[in-house]
Amino acid sequence: MLTVTFLGTAGSLPTPDRNPSAILINREGEMILFDCGEGTQRQMMCAKTGMMRLNYIFLTHLHADHILGIPGLLETMAFQGREEPITIAGPARTSHLVENLKEICYFSRDFEVKSVELEPGDTIRMDGYQVDSVETQHSVPSLGYSLREDERLGRFNRDSAVALNIPAGPLFGRLQHGESIELDGRIIHSHQVMGPRRPGRKIVYTGDTRPCRSIELASHDADLLIHDGALADEMAQWAKDTKHSTAREAAIVAKSANVRQLVLTHISSRYSEDTSPLLKDAQAVFERTLIAQDLMKLELKLRDE
């Protein structure tokens, strides 16, 4: 299971239908949050995602609309009896932010809140996947993130196993898990009965950014690219001035990177009544585009190839 829940999809200003930025990824029950705008905890409740299995919060940058949900979320987890530590990772000054959060109000936490400051190219390893930090171009120090699953073993070729006179049963299982076995004085390696290794899934989240080569490279063949698509073409100069992307610019990145799905987020309040200009601009370049909506969920399937 790899599920993406869009908890907050607004631009700098929230609207009645869009909360500030927050995206939750659930991989096999382990949850990771990317950005934590004001009200994120309530959005998690509305989406029925739970929050106690959340171990990491990755911040793309420290603008208020991406961080103000952190104190409330931490306090709610404390009220629910959390004891396990949580790590907040992000660009420069993230550690300063975490320390300041401890000073602005009283907390009832009995769990540790760790902080990690990242540079582009840094990697945090998890069980079966990793999160890589990616250079982005915004008006303050910023990062994007790529969640990449490890490669999977290839498909088991039963005919090859039978041809090698391997009896069905536990030996099949050991070979399928990448082990070598000894049988009748012979060493049989996993690759003799397994097909080519298969890719894991990849999700890239840009946060607020101009379109940039580093994101394009990180997004190559991604299953999902979640890109800043704040503005339509007529606001292209404003996007440049404020270090955001237009929907069309995001689509150009998606097409160049050969991603499977593009989702536009950080939607400007200018389009609170009608997001069709954004979708039209993007789909003119890259048809497989969606506009994120609050509480929208996407489940990413494993690829067979």
Disulfide bonds with the S-S distance in Angstrom:
none
